[in-house]
Amino acid sequence: MNEGTGGRPRELTDHEVLSAFNEVEKPVATAELLADTTDAPRRTVLRRLRELEDGDRVKRWKVGGRAVVWWPADNE
């Protein structure tokens, strides 16, 4: 849930997540950075990133024990 709003968490569109990569101005981003950029909960961003990965629209790389970076697929 969004803090302070109660109720359901905010929905996040594919377009919002993919556009956030442009705002970050880096070749890769973490779910936390994209959450800050979209003003959405990290869990919501992570769920959407996984759905986009299933559709081959983003790629991910586990760079450490728990660290994962994401980037738009070449076709985006």
N, CA, C, O and CB atoms as a CASP TS submission, in Angstrom:
PFRMAT TS
TARGET T0000
AUTHOR 0000-0000-0000
METHOD Language model
MODEL 1
PARENT N/A
ATOM      1  N   MET     1       0.829  -1.186   0.000  1.00  0.00           N
ATOM      2  CA  MET     1       0.000   0.000   0.000  1.00  0.00           C
ATOM      3  C   MET     1       0.866   1.239   0.000  1.00  0.00           C
ATOM      4  O   MET     1       1.961   1.247   0.562  1.00  0.00           O
ATOM      5  CB  MET     1      -0.939   0.004   1.197  1.00  0.00           C
ATOM      6  N   ASN     2       0.379   2.266  -0.622  1.00  0.00           N
ATOM      7  CA  ASN     2       1.087   3.539  -0.545  1.00  0.00           C
ATOM      8  C   ASN     2       0.989   4.056   0.873  1.00  0.00           C
ATOM      9  O   ASN     2      -0.075   4.002   1.490  1.00  0.00           O
ATOM     10  CB  ASN     2       0.515   4.573  -1.554  1.00  0.00           C
ATOM     11  N   GLU     3       2.088   4.553   1.384  1.00  0.00           N
ATOM     12  CA  GLU     3       2.073   5.065   2.738  1.00  0.00           C
ATOM     13  C   GLU     3       1.176   6.287   2.826  1.00  0.00           C
ATOM     14  O   GLU     3       1.241   7.193   1.995  1.00  0.00           O
ATOM     15  CB  GLU     3       3.488   5.402   3.201  1.00  0.00           C
ATOM     16  N   GLY     4       0.341   6.288   3.848  1.00  0.00           N
ATOM     17  CA  GLY     4      -0.484   7.451   4.098  1.00  0.00           C
ATOM     18  C   GLY     4      -1.759   7.531   3.278  1.00  0.00           C
ATOM     19  O   GLY     4      -2.579   8.418   3.520  1.00  0.00           O
ATOM     20  N   THR     5      -1.958   6.633   2.312  1.00  0.00           N
ATOM     21  CA  THR     5      -3.163   6.736   1.502  1.00  0.00           C
ATOM     22  C   THR     5      -4.190   5.699   1.875  1.00  0.00           C
ATOM     23  O   THR     5      -5.380   5.900   1.629  1.00  0.00           O
ATOM     24  CB  THR     5      -2.825   6.607   0.050  1.00  0.00           C
ATOM     25  N   GLY     6      -3.763   4.579   2.472  1.00  0.00           N
ATOM     26  CA  GLY     6      -4.684   3.507   2.759  1.00  0.00           C
ATOM     27  C   GLY     6      -5.207   2.912   1.468  1.00  0.00           C
ATOM     28  O   GLY     6      -4.926   3.434   0.389  1.00  0.00           O
ATOM     29  N   GLY     7      -5.955   1.840   1.556  1.00  0.00           N
ATOM     30  CA  GLY     7      -6.527   1.264   0.347  1.00  0.00           C
ATOM     31  C   GLY     7      -5.513   0.525  -0.498  1.00  0.00           C
ATOM     32  O   GLY     7      -4.461   0.098  -0.023  1.00  0.00           O
ATOM     33  N   ARG     8      -5.859   0.388  -1.763  1.00  0.00           N
ATOM     34  CA  ARG     8      -5.044  -0.400  -2.689  1.00  0.00           C
ATOM     35  C   ARG     8      -3.807   0.357  -3.145  1.00  0.00           C
ATOM     36  O   ARG     8      -3.809   1.586  -3.211  1.00  0.00           O
ATOM     37  CB  ARG     8      -5.868  -0.807  -3.896  1.00  0.00           C
ATOM     38  N   PRO     9      -2.736  -0.397  -3.464  1.00  0.00           N
ATOM     39  CA  PRO     9      -1.548   0.263  -4.008  1.00  0.00           C
ATOM     40  C   PRO     9      -1.823   0.820  -5.395  1.00  0.00           C
ATOM     41  O   PRO     9      -2.699   0.336  -6.112  1.00  0.00           O
ATOM     42  CB  PRO     9      -0.368  -0.712  -4.059  1.00  0.00           C
ATOM     43  N   ARG    10      -1.081   1.820  -5.753  1.00  0.00           N
ATOM     44  CA  ARG    10      -1.235   2.468  -7.048  1.00  0.00           C
ATOM     45  C   ARG    10      -0.876   1.503  -8.163  1.00  0.00           C
ATOM     46  O   ARG    10       0.105   0.766  -8.061  1.00  0.00           O
ATOM     47  CB  ARG    10      -0.368   3.730  -7.131  1.00  0.00           C
ATOM     48  N   GLU    11      -1.667   1.505  -9.225  1.00  0.00           N
ATOM     49  CA  GLU    11      -1.353   0.709 -10.411  1.00  0.00           C
ATOM     50  C   GLU    11      -0.294   1.430 -11.219  1.00  0.00           C
ATOM     51  O   GLU    11      -0.220   2.659 -11.194  1.00  0.00           O
ATOM     52  CB  GLU    11      -2.620   0.450 -11.270  1.00  0.00           C
ATOM     53  N   LEU    12       0.504   0.694 -11.918  1.00  0.00           N
ATOM     54  CA  LEU    12       1.604   1.248 -12.693  1.00  0.00           C
ATOM     55  C   LEU    12       1.537   0.649 -14.091  1.00  0.00           C
ATOM     56  O   LEU    12       1.454  -0.570 -14.240  1.00  0.00           O
ATOM     57  CB  LEU    12       2.987   0.959 -12.015  1.00  0.00           C
ATOM     58  N   THR    13       1.570   1.487 -15.106  1.00  0.00           N
ATOM     59  CA  THR    13       1.481   0.989 -16.478  1.00  0.00           C
ATOM     60  C   THR    13       2.861   0.614 -17.010  1.00  0.00           C
ATOM     61  O   THR    13       3.887   1.062 -16.499  1.00  0.00           O
ATOM     62  CB  THR    13       0.830   2.039 -17.390  1.00  0.00           C
ATOM     63  N   ASP    14       2.858  -0.218 -18.048  1.00  0.00           N
ATOM     64  CA  ASP    14       4.111  -0.556 -18.727  1.00  0.00           C
ATOM     65  C   ASP    14       4.795   0.719 -19.204  1.00  0.00           C
ATOM     66  O   ASP    14       6.008   0.874 -19.060  1.00  0.00           O
ATOM     67  CB  ASP    14       3.856  -1.515 -19.921  1.00  0.00           C
ATOM     68  N   HIS    15       4.018   1.619 -19.767  1.00  0.00           N
ATOM     69  CA  HIS    15       4.572   2.866 -20.305  1.00  0.00           C
ATOM     70  C   HIS    15       5.276   3.674 -19.213  1.00  0.00           C
ATOM     71  O   HIS    15       6.356   4.218 -19.446  1.00  0.00           O
ATOM     72  CB  HIS    15       3.458   3.712 -20.950  1.00  0.00           C
ATOM     73  N   GLU    16       4.676   3.754 -18.031  1.00  0.00           N
ATOM     74  CA  GLU    16       5.297   4.505 -16.933  1.00  0.00           C
ATOM     75  C   GLU    16       6.647   3.911 -16.543  1.00  0.00           C
ATOM     76  O   GLU    16       7.610   4.643 -16.312  1.00  0.00           O
ATOM     77  CB  GLU    16       4.369   4.530 -15.714  1.00  0.00           C
ATOM     78  N   VAL    17       6.713   2.591 -16.472  1.00  0.00           N
ATOM     79  CA  VAL    17       7.972   1.945 -16.098  1.00  0.00           C
ATOM     80  C   VAL    17       9.017   2.148 -17.188  1.00  0.00           C
ATOM     81  O   VAL    17      10.155   2.519 -16.898  1.00  0.00           O
ATOM     82  CB  VAL    17       7.756   0.441 -15.840  1.00  0.00           C
ATOM     83  N   LEU    18       8.638   1.909 -18.432  1.00  0.00           N
ATOM     84  CA  LEU    18       9.596   2.051 -19.532  1.00  0.00           C
ATOM     85  C   LEU    18      10.050   3.502 -19.684  1.00  0.00           C
ATOM     86  O   LEU    18      11.215   3.752 -19.994  1.00  0.00           O
ATOM     87  CB  LEU    18       8.976   1.554 -20.848  1.00  0.00           C
ATOM     88  N   SER    19       9.158   4.449 -19.471  1.00  0.00           N
ATOM     89  CA  SER    19       9.529   5.868 -19.543  1.00  0.00           C
ATOM     90  C   SER    19      10.478   6.254 -18.415  1.00  0.00           C
ATOM     91  O   SER    19      11.322   7.133 -18.586  1.00  0.00           O
ATOM     92  CB  SER    19       8.278   6.749 -19.494  1.00  0.00           C
ATOM     93  N   ALA    20      10.344   5.606 -17.272  1.00  0.00           N
ATOM     94  CA  ALA    20      11.214   5.912 -16.134  1.00  0.00           C
ATOM     95  C   ALA    20      12.677   5.621 -16.458  1.00  0.00           C
ATOM     96  O   ALA    20      13.569   6.287 -15.933  1.00  0.00           O
ATOM     97  CB  ALA    20      10.782   5.109 -14.905  1.00  0.00           C
ATOM     98  N   PHE    21      12.930   4.636 -17.313  1.00  0.00           N
ATOM     99  CA  PHE    21      14.318   4.358 -17.711  1.00  0.00           C
ATOM    100  C   PHE    21      14.934   5.584 -18.382  1.00  0.00           C
ATOM    101  O   PHE    21      16.114   5.869 -18.177  1.00  0.00           O
ATOM    102  CB  PHE    21      14.379   3.137 -18.665  1.00  0.00           C
ATOM    103  N   ASN    22      14.155   6.312 -19.178  1.00  0.00           N
ATOM    104  CA  ASN    22      14.660   7.523 -19.835  1.00  0.00           C
ATOM    105  C   ASN    22      14.962   8.621 -18.826  1.00  0.00           C
ATOM    106  O   ASN    22      15.927   9.368 -18.991  1.00  0.00           O
ATOM    107  CB  ASN    22      13.652   8.030 -20.863  1.00  0.00           C
ATOM    108  N   GLU    23      14.152   8.724 -17.793  1.00  0.00           N
ATOM    109  CA  GLU    23      14.360   9.753 -16.771  1.00  0.00           C
ATOM    110  C   GLU    23      15.601   9.476 -15.930  1.00  0.00           C
ATOM    111  O   GLU    23      16.242  10.407 -15.443  1.00  0.00           O
ATOM    112  CB  GLU    23      13.137   9.851 -15.867  1.00  0.00           C
ATOM    113  N   VAL    24      15.939   8.211 -15.759  1.00  0.00           N
ATOM    114  CA  VAL    24      17.097   7.825 -14.960  1.00  0.00           C
ATOM    115  C   VAL    24      18.397   8.239 -15.648  1.00  0.00           C
ATOM    116  O   VAL    24      19.382   8.546 -14.976  1.00  0.00           O
ATOM    117  CB  VAL    24      17.089   6.312 -14.707  1.00  0.00           C
ATOM    118  N   GLU    25      18.408   8.249 -16.965  1.00  0.00           N
ATOM    119  CA  GLU    25      19.573   8.652 -17.763  1.00  0.00           C
ATOM    120  C   GLU    25      20.809   7.799 -17.479  1.00  0.00           C
ATOM    121  O   GLU    25      21.934   8.296 -17.522  1.00  0.00           O
ATOM    122  CB  GLU    25      19.897  10.110 -17.500  1.00  0.00           C
ATOM    123  N   LYS    26      20.602   6.541 -17.195  1.00  0.00           N
ATOM    124  CA  LYS    26      21.674   5.557 -17.012  1.00  0.00           C
ATOM    125  C   LYS    26      21.313   4.345 -17.868  1.00  0.00           C
ATOM    126  O   LYS    26      20.146   4.164 -18.214  1.00  0.00           O
ATOM    127  CB  LYS    26      21.859   5.158 -15.481  1.00  0.00           C
ATOM    128  N   PRO    27      22.299   3.510 -18.215  1.00  0.00           N
ATOM    129  CA  PRO    27      21.980   2.347 -19.051  1.00  0.00           C
ATOM    130  C   PRO    27      21.185   1.270 -18.318  1.00  0.00           C
ATOM    131  O   PRO    27      20.494   0.472 -18.952  1.00  0.00           O
ATOM    132  CB  PRO    27      23.251   1.745 -19.583  1.00  0.00           C
ATOM    133  N   VAL    28      21.277   1.240 -16.982  1.00  0.00           N
ATOM    134  CA  VAL    28      20.540   0.266 -16.178  1.00  0.00           C
ATOM    135  C   VAL    28      19.951   0.977 -14.963  1.00  0.00           C
ATOM    136  O   VAL    28      20.360   2.083 -14.611  1.00  0.00           O
ATOM    137  CB  VAL    28      21.461  -0.918 -15.738  1.00  0.00           C
ATOM    138  N   ALA    29      18.981   0.314 -14.331  1.00  0.00           N
ATOM    139  CA  ALA    29      18.370   0.886 -13.127  1.00  0.00           C
ATOM    140  C   ALA    29      17.944  -0.239 -12.198  1.00  0.00           C
ATOM    141  O   ALA    29      17.680  -1.358 -12.638  1.00  0.00           O
ATOM    142  CB  ALA    29      17.155   1.788 -13.488  1.00  0.00           C
ATOM    143  N   THR    30      17.880   0.066 -10.926  1.00  0.00           N
ATOM    144  CA  THR    30      17.347  -0.878  -9.943  1.00  0.00           C
ATOM    145  C   THR    30      15.849  -0.626  -9.794  1.00  0.00           C
ATOM    146  O   THR    30      15.341   0.427 -10.180  1.00  0.00           O
ATOM    147  CB  THR    30      18.080  -0.739  -8.563  1.00  0.00           C
ATOM    148  N   ALA    31      15.159  -1.600  -9.234  1.00  0.00           N
ATOM    149  CA  ALA    31      13.731  -1.424  -8.971  1.00  0.00           C
ATOM    150  C   ALA    31      13.515  -0.259  -8.009  1.00  0.00           C
ATOM    151  O   ALA    31      12.547   0.489  -8.145  1.00  0.00           O
ATOM    152  CB  ALA    31      13.117  -2.721  -8.393  1.00  0.00           C
ATOM    153  N   GLU    32      14.402  -0.105  -7.052  1.00  0.00           N
ATOM    154  CA  GLU    32      14.275   0.991  -6.086  1.00  0.00           C
ATOM    155  C   GLU    32      14.397   2.353  -6.769  1.00  0.00           C
ATOM    156  O   GLU    32      13.628   3.267  -6.473  1.00  0.00           O
ATOM    157  CB  GLU    32      15.340   0.859  -4.990  1.00  0.00           C
ATOM    158  N   LEU    33      15.355   2.488  -7.674  1.00  0.00           N
ATOM    159  CA  LEU    33      15.519   3.748  -8.398  1.00  0.00           C
ATOM    160  C   LEU    33      14.298   4.037  -9.269  1.00  0.00           C
ATOM    161  O   LEU    33      13.841   5.178  -9.338  1.00  0.00           O
ATOM    162  CB  LEU    33      16.791   3.710  -9.262  1.00  0.00           C
ATOM    163  N   LEU    34      13.773   3.019  -9.927  1.00  0.00           N
ATOM    164  CA  LEU    34      12.576   3.208 -10.752  1.00  0.00           C
ATOM    165  C   LEU    34      11.365   3.540  -9.879  1.00  0.00           C
ATOM    166  O   LEU    34      10.495   4.308 -10.290  1.00  0.00           O
ATOM    167  CB  LEU    34      12.295   1.945 -11.595  1.00  0.00           C
ATOM    168  N   ALA    35      11.306   2.967  -8.685  1.00  0.00           N
ATOM    169  CA  ALA    35      10.220   3.287  -7.757  1.00  0.00           C
ATOM    170  C   ALA    35      10.284   4.753  -7.349  1.00  0.00           C
ATOM    171  O   ALA    35       9.258   5.431  -7.292  1.00  0.00           O
ATOM    172  CB  ALA    35      10.284   2.383  -6.512  1.00  0.00           C
ATOM    173  N   ASP    36      11.483   5.241  -7.065  1.00  0.00           N
ATOM    174  CA  ASP    36      11.643   6.658  -6.724  1.00  0.00           C
ATOM    175  C   ASP    36      11.240   7.545  -7.897  1.00  0.00           C
ATOM    176  O   ASP    36      10.607   8.583  -7.707  1.00  0.00           O
ATOM    177  CB  ASP    36      13.096   6.954  -6.311  1.00  0.00           C
ATOM    178  N   THR    37      11.603   7.139  -9.093  1.00  0.00           N
ATOM    179  CA  THR    37      11.314   7.928 -10.290  1.00  0.00           C
ATOM    180  C   THR    37       9.824   7.963 -10.603  1.00  0.00           C
ATOM    181  O   THR    37       9.305   8.992 -11.034  1.00  0.00           O
ATOM    182  CB  THR    37      12.076   7.372 -11.480  1.00  0.00           C
ATOM    183  N   THR    38       9.132   6.842 -10.388  1.00  0.00           N
ATOM    184  CA  THR    38       7.703   6.763 -10.707  1.00  0.00           C
ATOM    185  C   THR    38       6.816   7.118  -9.523  1.00  0.00           C
ATOM    186  O   THR    38       5.600   7.236  -9.675  1.00  0.00           O
ATOM    187  CB  THR    38       7.360   5.375 -11.192  1.00  0.00           C
ATOM    188  N   ASP    39       7.407   7.288  -8.350  1.00  0.00           N
ATOM    189  CA  ASP    39       6.650   7.547  -7.121  1.00  0.00           C
ATOM    190  C   ASP    39       5.656   6.419  -6.846  1.00  0.00           C
ATOM    191  O   ASP    39       4.517   6.657  -6.444  1.00  0.00           O
ATOM    192  CB  ASP    39       5.909   8.895  -7.218  1.00  0.00           C
ATOM    193  N   ALA    40       6.110   5.196  -7.072  1.00  0.00           N
ATOM    194  CA  ALA    40       5.299   4.004  -6.822  1.00  0.00           C
ATOM    195  C   ALA    40       6.056   3.107  -5.848  1.00  0.00           C
ATOM    196  O   ALA    40       7.279   3.202  -5.746  1.00  0.00           O
ATOM    197  CB  ALA    40       4.975   3.242  -8.156  1.00  0.00           C
ATOM    198  N   PRO    41       5.354   2.248  -5.142  1.00  0.00           N
ATOM    199  CA  PRO    41       6.040   1.328  -4.230  1.00  0.00           C
ATOM    200  C   PRO    41       6.997   0.401  -4.990  1.00  0.00           C
ATOM    201  O   PRO    41       6.705  -0.021  -6.109  1.00  0.00           O
ATOM    202  CB  PRO    41       5.012   0.493  -3.443  1.00  0.00           C
ATOM    203  N   ARG    42       8.128   0.095  -4.378  1.00  0.00           N
ATOM    204  CA  ARG    42       9.122  -0.769  -5.014  1.00  0.00           C
ATOM    205  C   ARG    42       8.526  -2.116  -5.394  1.00  0.00           C
ATOM    206  O   ARG    42       8.832  -2.652  -6.459  1.00  0.00           O
ATOM    207  CB  ARG    42      10.317  -0.974  -4.088  1.00  0.00           C
ATOM    208  N   ARG    43       7.686  -2.660  -4.542  1.00  0.00           N
ATOM    209  CA  ARG    43       7.063  -3.956  -4.823  1.00  0.00           C
ATOM    210  C   ARG    43       6.212  -3.894  -6.091  1.00  0.00           C
ATOM    211  O   ARG    43       6.203  -4.840  -6.879  1.00  0.00           O
ATOM    212  CB  ARG    43       6.201  -4.405  -3.631  1.00  0.00           C
ATOM    213  N   THR    44       5.502  -2.791  -6.289  1.00  0.00           N
ATOM    214  CA  THR    44       4.688  -2.609  -7.493  1.00  0.00           C
ATOM    215  C   THR    44       5.572  -2.528  -8.727  1.00  0.00           C
ATOM    216  O   THR    44       5.271  -3.139  -9.752  1.00  0.00           O
ATOM    217  CB  THR    44       3.821  -1.345  -7.378  1.00  0.00           C
ATOM    218  N   VAL    45       6.660  -1.776  -8.634  1.00  0.00           N
ATOM    219  CA  VAL    45       7.594  -1.650  -9.759  1.00  0.00           C
ATOM    220  C   VAL    45       8.217  -3.005 -10.070  1.00  0.00           C
ATOM    221  O   VAL    45       8.329  -3.382 -11.237  1.00  0.00           O
ATOM    222  CB  VAL    45       8.699  -0.607  -9.445  1.00  0.00           C
ATOM    223  N   LEU    46       8.617  -3.728  -9.056  1.00  0.00           N
ATOM    224  CA  LEU    46       9.237  -5.031  -9.260  1.00  0.00           C
ATOM    225  C   LEU    46       8.272  -6.009  -9.933  1.00  0.00           C
ATOM    226  O   LEU    46       8.663  -6.757 -10.829  1.00  0.00           O
ATOM    227  CB  LEU    46       9.715  -5.599  -7.926  1.00  0.00           C
ATOM    228  N   ARG    47       7.026  -5.999  -9.503  1.00  0.00           N
ATOM    229  CA  ARG    47       6.026  -6.871 -10.133  1.00  0.00           C
ATOM    230  C   ARG    47       5.870  -6.524 -11.611  1.00  0.00           C
ATOM    231  O   ARG    47       5.822  -7.413 -12.461  1.00  0.00           O
ATOM    232  CB  ARG    47       4.663  -6.751  -9.410  1.00  0.00           C
ATOM    233  N   ARG    48       5.792  -5.229 -11.915  1.00  0.00           N
ATOM    234  CA  ARG    48       5.639  -4.800 -13.310  1.00  0.00           C
ATOM    235  C   ARG    48       6.889  -5.145 -14.122  1.00  0.00           C
ATOM    236  O   ARG    48       6.773  -5.565 -15.274  1.00  0.00           O
ATOM    237  CB  ARG    48       5.360  -3.282 -13.383  1.00  0.00           C
ATOM    238  N   LEU    49       8.084  -4.976 -13.540  1.00  0.00           N
ATOM    239  CA  LEU    49       9.320  -5.342 -14.241  1.00  0.00           C
ATOM    240  C   LEU    49       9.335  -6.831 -14.580  1.00  0.00           C
ATOM    241  O   LEU    49       9.744  -7.213 -15.676  1.00  0.00           O
ATOM    242  CB  LEU    49      10.549  -4.985 -13.386  1.00  0.00           C
ATOM    243  N   ARG    50       8.895  -7.660 -13.656  1.00  0.00           N
ATOM    244  CA  ARG    50       8.855  -9.110 -13.925  1.00  0.00           C
ATOM    245  C   ARG    50       7.874  -9.433 -15.047  1.00  0.00           C
ATOM    246  O   ARG    50       8.143 -10.303 -15.877  1.00  0.00           O
ATOM    247  CB  ARG    50       8.464  -9.885 -12.650  1.00  0.00           C
ATOM    248  N   GLU    51       6.747  -8.742 -15.076  1.00  0.00           N
ATOM    249  CA  GLU    51       5.784  -8.946 -16.164  1.00  0.00           C
ATOM    250  C   GLU    51       6.376  -8.495 -17.499  1.00  0.00           C
ATOM    251  O   GLU    51       6.200  -9.160 -18.519  1.00  0.00           O
ATOM    252  CB  GLU    51       4.472  -8.181 -15.879  1.00  0.00           C
ATOM    253  N   LEU    52       7.076  -7.368 -17.484  1.00  0.00           N
ATOM    254  CA  LEU    52       7.730  -6.879 -18.702  1.00  0.00           C
ATOM    255  C   LEU    52       8.836  -7.837 -19.143  1.00  0.00           C
ATOM    256  O   LEU    52       9.049  -8.035 -20.339  1.00  0.00           O
ATOM    257  CB  LEU    52       8.309  -5.467 -18.477  1.00  0.00           C
ATOM    258  N   GLU    53       9.533  -8.425 -18.185  1.00  0.00           N
ATOM    259  CA  GLU    53      10.568  -9.409 -18.527  1.00  0.00           C
ATOM    260  C   GLU    53       9.939 -10.641 -19.176  1.00  0.00           C
ATOM    261  O   GLU    53      10.475 -11.172 -20.148  1.00  0.00           O
ATOM    262  CB  GLU    53      11.370  -9.820 -17.268  1.00  0.00           C
ATOM    263  N   ASP    54       8.819 -11.089 -18.650  1.00  0.00           N
ATOM    264  CA  ASP    54       8.121 -12.238 -19.241  1.00  0.00           C
ATOM    265  C   ASP    54       7.716 -11.962 -20.683  1.00  0.00           C
ATOM    266  O   ASP    54       7.652 -12.879 -21.502  1.00  0.00           O
ATOM    267  CB  ASP    54       6.883 -12.594 -18.414  1.00  0.00           C
ATOM    268  N   GLY    55       7.443 -10.701 -20.992  1.00  0.00           N
ATOM    269  CA  GLY    55       7.080 -10.304 -22.349  1.00  0.00           C
ATOM    270  C   GLY    55       8.275  -9.873 -23.186  1.00  0.00           C
ATOM    271  O   GLY    55       8.104  -9.311 -24.268  1.00  0.00           O
ATOM    272  N   ASP    56       9.487 -10.130 -22.695  1.00  0.00           N
ATOM    273  CA  ASP    56      10.731  -9.769 -23.398  1.00  0.00           C
ATOM    274  C   ASP    56      10.842  -8.278 -23.680  1.00  0.00           C
ATOM    275  O   ASP    56      11.412  -7.880 -24.696  1.00  0.00           O
ATOM    276  CB  ASP    56      10.825 -10.530 -24.703  1.00  0.00           C
ATOM    277  N   ARG    57      10.304  -7.451 -22.793  1.00  0.00           N
ATOM    278  CA  ARG    57      10.378  -5.998 -22.980  1.00  0.00           C
ATOM    279  C   ARG    57      11.460  -5.360 -22.130  1.00  0.00           C
ATOM    280  O   ARG    57      11.896  -4.245 -22.419  1.00  0.00           O
ATOM    281  CB  ARG    57       9.045  -5.363 -22.657  1.00  0.00           C
ATOM    282  N   VAL    58      11.904  -6.055 -21.077  1.00  0.00           N
ATOM    283  CA  VAL    58      13.058  -5.619 -20.291  1.00  0.00           C
ATOM    284  C   VAL    58      13.931  -6.834 -20.012  1.00  0.00           C
ATOM    285  O   VAL    58      13.485  -7.978 -20.095  1.00  0.00           O
ATOM    286  CB  VAL    58      12.613  -4.927 -18.955  1.00  0.00           C
ATOM    287  N   LYS    59      15.179  -6.554 -19.682  1.00  0.00           N
ATOM    288  CA  LYS    59      16.145  -7.596 -19.323  1.00  0.00           C
ATOM    289  C   LYS    59      16.651  -7.297 -17.921  1.00  0.00           C
ATOM    290  O   LYS    59      16.567  -6.165 -17.445  1.00  0.00           O
ATOM    291  CB  LYS    59      17.335  -7.666 -20.352  1.00  0.00           C
ATOM    292  N   ARG    60      17.175  -8.324 -17.268  1.00  0.00           N
ATOM    293  CA  ARG    60      17.733  -8.116 -15.928  1.00  0.00           C
ATOM    294  C   ARG    60      19.034  -8.881 -15.778  1.00  0.00           C
ATOM    295  O   ARG    60      19.309  -9.841 -16.498  1.00  0.00           O
ATOM    296  CB  ARG    60      16.732  -8.552 -14.842  1.00  0.00           C
ATOM    297  N   TRP    61      19.833  -8.419 -14.809  1.00  0.00           N
ATOM    298  CA  TRP    61      21.103  -9.054 -14.490  1.00  0.00           C
ATOM    299  C   TRP    61      21.292  -8.986 -12.988  1.00  0.00           C
ATOM    300  O   TRP    61      21.252  -7.905 -12.399  1.00  0.00           O
ATOM    301  CB  TRP    61      22.291  -8.375 -15.241  1.00  0.00           C
ATOM    302  N   LYS    62      21.498 -10.133 -12.370  1.00  0.00           N
ATOM    303  CA  LYS    62      21.770 -10.187 -10.934  1.00  0.00           C
ATOM    304  C   LYS    62      23.258  -9.922 -10.754  1.00  0.00           C
ATOM    305  O   LYS    62      24.088 -10.753 -11.124  1.00  0.00           O
ATOM    306  CB  LYS    62      21.347 -11.578 -10.305  1.00  0.00           C
ATOM    307  N   VAL    63      23.597  -8.775 -10.189  1.00  0.00           N
ATOM    308  CA  VAL    63      24.991  -8.338 -10.117  1.00  0.00           C
ATOM    309  C   VAL    63      25.636  -8.594  -8.757  1.00  0.00           C
ATOM    310  O   VAL    63      26.826  -8.337  -8.573  1.00  0.00           O
ATOM    311  CB  VAL    63      25.078  -6.875 -10.439  1.00  0.00           C
ATOM    312  N   GLY    64      24.867  -9.091  -7.825  1.00  0.00           N
ATOM    313  CA  GLY    64      25.399  -9.362  -6.492  1.00  0.00           C
ATOM    314  C   GLY    64      24.461 -10.293  -5.754  1.00  0.00           C
ATOM    315  O   GLY    64      23.558 -10.880  -6.350  1.00  0.00           O
ATOM    316  N   GLY    65      24.675 -10.426  -4.460  1.00  0.00           N
ATOM    317  CA  GLY    65      23.849 -11.306  -3.651  1.00  0.00           C
ATOM    318  C   GLY    65      22.362 -11.038  -3.806  1.00  0.00           C
ATOM    319  O   GLY    65      21.578 -11.962  -4.020  1.00  0.00           O
ATOM    320  N   ARG    66      21.977  -9.781  -3.700  1.00  0.00           N
ATOM    321  CA  ARG    66      20.569  -9.408  -3.850  1.00  0.00           C
ATOM    322  C   ARG    66      20.378  -8.291  -4.853  1.00  0.00           C
ATOM    323  O   ARG    66      19.244  -7.901  -5.133  1.00  0.00           O
ATOM    324  CB  ARG    66      19.993  -8.995  -2.518  1.00  0.00           C
ATOM    325  N   ALA    67      21.452  -7.773  -5.393  1.00  0.00           N
ATOM    326  CA  ALA    67      21.369  -6.628  -6.311  1.00  0.00           C
ATOM    327  C   ALA    67      21.018  -7.090  -7.728  1.00  0.00           C
ATOM    328  O   ALA    67      21.654  -7.983  -8.287  1.00  0.00           O
ATOM    329  CB  ALA    67      22.705  -5.847  -6.324  1.00  0.00           C
ATOM    330  N   VAL    68      19.990  -6.457  -8.286  1.00  0.00           N
ATOM    331  CA  VAL    68      19.548  -6.749  -9.651  1.00  0.00           C
ATOM    332  C   VAL    68      19.400  -5.429 -10.386  1.00  0.00           C
ATOM    333  O   VAL    68      18.827  -4.474  -9.861  1.00  0.00           O
ATOM    334  CB  VAL    68      18.200  -7.557  -9.664  1.00  0.00           C
ATOM    335  N   VAL    69      19.922  -5.382 -11.603  1.00  0.00           N
ATOM    336  CA  VAL    69      19.724  -4.204 -12.448  1.00  0.00           C
ATOM    337  C   VAL    69      18.863  -4.600 -13.638  1.00  0.00           C
ATOM    338  O   VAL    69      18.879  -5.745 -14.090  1.00  0.00           O
ATOM    339  CB  VAL    69      21.089  -3.608 -12.923  1.00  0.00           C
ATOM    340  N   TRP    70      18.117  -3.632 -14.126  1.00  0.00           N
ATOM    341  CA  TRP    70      17.168  -3.831 -15.224  1.00  0.00           C
ATOM    342  C   TRP    70      17.459  -2.830 -16.328  1.00  0.00           C
ATOM    343  O   TRP    70      17.997  -1.755 -16.064  1.00  0.00           O
ATOM    344  CB  TRP    70      15.705  -3.687 -14.730  1.00  0.00           C
ATOM    345  N   TRP    71      17.108  -3.175 -17.572  1.00  0.00           N
ATOM    346  CA  TRP    71      17.225  -2.245 -18.695  1.00  0.00           C
ATOM    347  C   TRP    71      16.208  -2.630 -19.752  1.00  0.00           C
ATOM    348  O   TRP    71      15.806  -3.791 -19.833  1.00  0.00           O
ATOM    349  CB  TRP    71      18.665  -2.246 -19.286  1.00  0.00           C
ATOM    350  N   PRO    72      15.784  -1.664 -20.570  1.00  0.00           N
ATOM    351  CA  PRO    72      14.825  -1.972 -21.639  1.00  0.00           C
ATOM    352  C   PRO    72      15.463  -2.913 -22.661  1.00  0.00           C
ATOM    353  O   PRO    72      16.650  -2.801 -22.964  1.00  0.00           O
ATOM    354  CB  PRO    72      14.338  -0.670 -22.333  1.00  0.00           C
ATOM    355  N   ALA    73      14.670  -3.830 -23.182  1.00  0.00           N
ATOM    356  CA  ALA    73      15.144  -4.724 -24.241  1.00  0.00           C
ATOM    357  C   ALA    73      15.409  -3.904 -25.500  1.00  0.00           C
ATOM    358  O   ALA    73      14.886  -2.799 -25.648  1.00  0.00           O
ATOM    359  CB  ALA    73      14.107  -5.858 -24.528  1.00  0.00           C
ATOM    360  N   ASP    74      16.203  -4.431 -26.383  1.00  0.00           N
ATOM    361  CA  ASP    74      16.572  -3.720 -27.611  1.00  0.00           C
ATOM    362  C   ASP    74      15.370  -3.310 -28.445  1.00  0.00           C
ATOM    363  O   ASP    74      15.430  -2.323 -29.178  1.00  0.00           O
ATOM    364  CB  ASP    74      17.483  -4.578 -28.443  1.00  0.00           C
ATOM    365  N   ASN    75      14.277  -4.060 -28.339  1.00  0.00           N
ATOM    366  CA  ASN    75      13.099  -3.754 -29.156  1.00  0.00           C
ATOM    367  C   ASN    75      12.245  -2.636 -28.587  1.00  0.00           C
ATOM    368  O   ASN    75      11.218  -2.295 -29.175  1.00  0.00           O
ATOM    369  CB  ASN    75      12.259  -4.983 -29.312  1.00  0.00           C
ATOM    370  N   GLU    76      12.640  -2.051 -27.452  1.00  0.00           N
ATOM    371  CA  GLU    76      11.839  -0.969 -26.846  1.00  0.00           C
ATOM    372  C   GLU    76      12.314   0.376 -27.306  1.00  0.00           C
ATOM    373  O   GLU    76      11.760   1.398 -26.901  1.00  0.00           O
ATOM    374  CB  GLU    76      11.892  -1.034 -25.327  1.00  0.00           C
TER
END
